[in-house]
Amino acid sequence: RPLVQLVSVALVCGLVGWVGFSHINHLIPHALLVAAASFIYIALADLVPSLHRHFQPKDLILQSGLLITGLAVAWTSPMMQQFLIHYWKAMV
């Protein structure tokens, strides 16, 4: 019985998401940008384990820098991709 409820909820949420996102296609790249930046931030924050043990004011600066780095990488990667495609075509 719980499995049937879970599948029902997943189906309803999937349909609501499909209908909702079909009207806001122009926002999907921005949502993916935020998601990618969040994953990059998590990966970079895990490289600095002291951020998880104790919090100091300087940690806020470090975390902000990691977050900005994640946003910058996610924001510039499409531009870098286009540059590399153009460069590769010029080489061939």
Phi and psi in degrees as GROMACS dihedral restraints (atoms count N, CA, C in turn):
[ dihedral_restraints ]
;  ai    aj    ak    al  type     phi  dphi    fc
    3     4     5     6     1   -61.9    20    10
    4     5     6     7     1   -32.3    20    10
    6     7     8     9     1   -65.8    20    10
    7     8     9    10     1   -39.3    20    10
    9    10    11    12     1   -65.1    20    10
   10    11    12    13     1   -40.7    20    10
   12    13    14    15     1   -64.5    20    10
   13    14    15    16     1   -41.8    20    10
   15    16    17    18     1   -63.9    20    10
   16    17    18    19     1   -43.8    20    10
   18    19    20    21     1   -64.8    20    10
   19    20    21    22     1   -39.1    20    10
   21    22    23    24     1   -63.6    20    10
   22    23    24    25     1   -45.1    20    10
   24    25    26    27     1   -64.2    20    10
   25    26    27    28     1   -42.2    20    10
   27    28    29    30     1   -62.9    20    10
   28    29    30    31     1   -40.1    20    10
   30    31    32    33     1   -64.9    20    10
   31    32    33    34     1   -46.3    20    10
   33    34    35    36     1   -64.0    20    10
   34    35    36    37     1   -44.9    20    10
   36    37    38    39     1   -63.9    20    10
   37    38    39    40     1   -38.5    20    10
   39    40    41    42     1   -63.8    20    10
   40    41    42    43     1   -42.8    20    10
   42    43    44    45     1   -66.5    20    10
   43    44    45    46     1   -42.2    20    10
   45    46    47    48     1   -62.8    20    10
   46    47    48    49     1   -43.4    20    10
   48    49    50    51     1   -63.9    20    10
   49    50    51    52     1   -41.4    20    10
   51    52    53    54     1   -63.1    20    10
   52    53    54    55     1   -46.5    20    10
   54    55    56    57     1   -66.5    20    10
   55    56    57    58     1   -41.7    20    10
   57    58    59    60     1   -65.4    20    10
   58    59    60    61     1   -44.6    20    10
   60    61    62    63     1   -76.1    20    10
   61    62    63    64     1   -18.5    20    10
   63    64    65    66     1   -68.9    20    10
   64    65    66    67     1   -20.1    20    10
   66    67    68    69     1   -96.3    20    10
   67    68    69    70     1   -11.9    20    10
   69    70    71    72     1  -127.6    20    10
   70    71    72    73     1    45.7    20    10
   72    73    74    75     1   -57.6    20    10
   73    74    75    76     1   -31.2    20    10
   75    76    77    78     1   -69.2    20    10
   76    77    78    79     1   -16.0    20    10
   78    79    80    81     1   -92.3    20    10
   79    80    81    82     1   -13.1    20    10
   81    82    83    84     1   -60.7    20    10
   82    83    84    85     1   -44.7    20    10
   84    85    86    87     1   -60.0    20    10
   85    86    87    88     1   -35.2    20    10
   87    88    89    90     1   -70.3    20    10
   88    89    90    91     1   -39.1    20    10
   90    91    92    93     1   -64.9    20    10
   91    92    93    94     1   -40.7    20    10
   93    94    95    96     1   -66.5    20    10
   94    95    96    97     1   -34.3    20    10
   96    97    98    99     1   -62.1    20    10
   97    98    99   100     1   -45.8    20    10
   99   100   101   102     1   -65.2    20    10
  100   101   102   103     1   -40.5    20    10
  102   103   104   105     1   -64.4    20    10
  103   104   105   106     1   -43.8    20    10
  105   106   107   108     1   -64.0    20    10
  106   107   108   109     1   -42.7    20    10
  108   109   110   111     1   -63.5    20    10
  109   110   111   112     1   -36.9    20    10
  111   112   113   114     1   -65.1    20    10
  112   113   114   115     1   -41.7    20    10
  114   115   116   117     1   -66.3    20    10
  115   116   117   118     1   -38.8    20    10
  117   118   119   120     1   -64.6    20    10
  118   119   120   121     1   -41.0    20    10
  120   121   122   123     1   -60.7    20    10
  121   122   123   124     1   -45.0    20    10
  123   124   125   126     1   -61.2    20    10
  124   125   126   127     1   -43.7    20    10
  126   127   128   129     1   -63.6    20    10
  127   128   129   130     1   -43.2    20    10
  129   130   131   132     1   -69.7    20    10
  130   131   132   133     1   -37.1    20    10
  132   133   134   135     1   -66.7    20    10
  133   134   135   136     1   -32.2    20    10
  135   136   137   138     1   -70.3    20    10
  136   137   138   139     1   -22.0    20    10
  138   139   140   141     1   -73.3    20    10
  139   140   141   142     1   -17.4    20    10
  141   142   143   144     1  -116.2    20    10
  142   143   144   145     1    83.0    20    10
  144   145   146   147     1   -66.0    20    10
  145   146   147   148     1   -19.9    20    10
  147   148   149   150     1   -64.9    20    10
  148   149   150   151     1   -20.0    20    10
  150   151   152   153     1   -66.1    20    10
  151   152   153   154     1   -24.9    20    10
  153   154   155   156     1   -89.3    20    10
  154   155   156   157     1   -18.5    20    10
  156   157   158   159     1   -85.3    20    10
  157   158   159   160     1   -48.0    20    10
  159   160   161   162     1  -147.1    20    10
  160   161   162   163     1   154.4    20    10
  162   163   164   165     1  -113.5    20    10
  163   164   165   166     1   129.0    20    10
  165   166   167   168     1  -129.7    20    10
  166   167   168   169     1   160.0    20    10
  168   169   170   171     1   -57.2    20    10
  169   170   171   172     1   -34.1    20    10
  171   172   173   174     1   -67.2    20    10
  172   173   174   175     1   -24.5    20    10
  174   175   176   177     1   -65.9    20    10
  175   176   177   178     1   -31.9    20    10
  177   178   179   180     1   -62.7    20    10
  178   179   180   181     1   -40.1    20    10
  180   181   182   183     1   -65.0    20    10
  181   182   183   184     1   -43.6    20    10
  183   184   185   186     1   -63.6    20    10
  184   185   186   187     1   -45.7    20    10
  186   187   188   189     1   -64.4    20    10
  187   188   189   190     1   -38.9    20    10
  189   190   191   192     1   -63.8    20    10
  190   191   192   193     1   -40.6    20    10
  192   193   194   195     1   -63.6    20    10
  193   194   195   196     1   -40.5    20    10
  195   196   197   198     1   -65.7    20    10
  196   197   198   199     1   -39.8    20    10
  198   199   200   201     1   -65.7    20    10
  199   200   201   202     1   -43.1    20    10
  201   202   203   204     1   -64.9    20    10
  202   203   204   205     1   -37.7    20    10
  204   205   206   207     1   -62.2    20    10
  205   206   207   208     1   -44.2    20    10
  207   208   209   210     1   -61.0    20    10
  208   209   210   211     1   -44.1    20    10
  210   211   212   213     1   -64.0    20    10
  211   212   213   214     1   -41.1    20    10
  213   214   215   216     1   -65.0    20    10
  214   215   216   217     1   -42.8    20    10
  216   217   218   219     1   -63.9    20    10
  217   218   219   220     1   -45.8    20    10
  219   220   221   222     1   -66.3    20    10
  220   221   222   223     1   -34.3    20    10
  222   223   224   225     1   -75.8    20    10
  223   224   225   226     1   -37.2    20    10
  225   226   227   228     1   -88.5    20    10
  226   227   228   229     1   -14.2    20    10
  228   229   230   231     1   -62.5    20    10
  229   230   231   232     1   -38.5    20    10
  231   232   233   234     1   -63.6    20    10
  232   233   234   235     1   -37.2    20    10
  234   235   236   237     1   -66.2    20    10
  235   236   237   238     1   -40.4    20    10
  237   238   239   240     1   -66.3    20    10
  238   239   240   241     1   -37.3    20    10
  240   241   242   243     1   -62.7    20    10
  241   242   243   244     1   -45.5    20    10
  243   244   245   246     1   -63.7    20    10
  244   245   246   247     1   -40.1    20    10
  246   247   248   249     1   -62.1    20    10
  247   248   249   250     1   -45.3    20    10
  249   250   251   252     1   -67.4    20    10
  250   251   252   253     1   -37.0    20    10
  252   253   254   255     1   -63.6    20    10
  253   254   255   256     1   -45.8    20    10
  255   256   257   258     1   -63.2    20    10
  256   257   258   259     1   -42.6    20    10
  258   259   260   261     1   -64.7    20    10
  259   260   261   262     1   -41.7    20    10
  261   262   263   264     1   -65.4    20    10
  262   263   264   265     1   -41.4    20    10
  264   265   266   267     1   -66.3    20    10
  265   266   267   268     1   -33.6    20    10
  267   268   269   270     1   -70.1    20    10
  268   269   270   271     1   -29.8    20    10
  270   271   272   273     1   -75.7    20    10
  271   272   273   274     1   -29.3    20    10
